[in-house]
Structure formats: structure tokens, C-alpha cells
Amino acid sequence: MILMYWREYRTQFHIAQTYGLSEAAVSRTIRAVEDALTQCQWQVQVVVVDAAECPVERPQKSKRTAIAAKRSVIPKKPRC
């Protein structure tokens, strides 16, 4: 459950739905594990950073999707 929260960036709500727990129970569990880990007196020799990038799909621009009006179609302002 903790790894799902840290690694997959799942919300506590979705983790609770997966395990059939309440959102508060998931929050308490995560808090307890994080507190236990911060109280440990470990000698850290290596730090691992997760810097993976995920590609984001963006819509491709094309002439068909863009609405272009010709200047001759745009009405002109009347002159006073």
C-alpha cells in the first residue's frame, strides 16, 4: 500500500478502494510508516532519486482542426 502511494502517486482514495479500507485508515497507515522511517537512525551511504519522465500526448496541430477565416469574410467596421 505504501509503495503504491509513493511509487505510483495514487491517491489515498484510490488505494482505499483497492484494499476495501477507509481513506482515513490509509492515511493513518502511511503516516505511521513515514514516522517510523524518519525515526530510524540509519547511516545513509547512497541516495537514489527517481527522475523518470513520462511522455505526454498532446494534440497535433493541423490545418483541418484550426478555423481560419479569410480577411474578406470578416465584416469591416462601419466608418462614422
Number of C-alpha atoms within 10 A of each C-alpha: 14 17 10 13 15 11 9 9 9 14 13 21 14 15 19 17 12 10 10 9 14 13 15 12 12 22 15 11 13 18 13 11 11 12 11 10 11 9 8 8 7 8 6 6 5 6 6 5 6 7 6 6 6 6 6 6 6 6 6 6 8 7 7 7 8 8 7 8 8 7 8 7 7 8 7 8 6 5 4 3
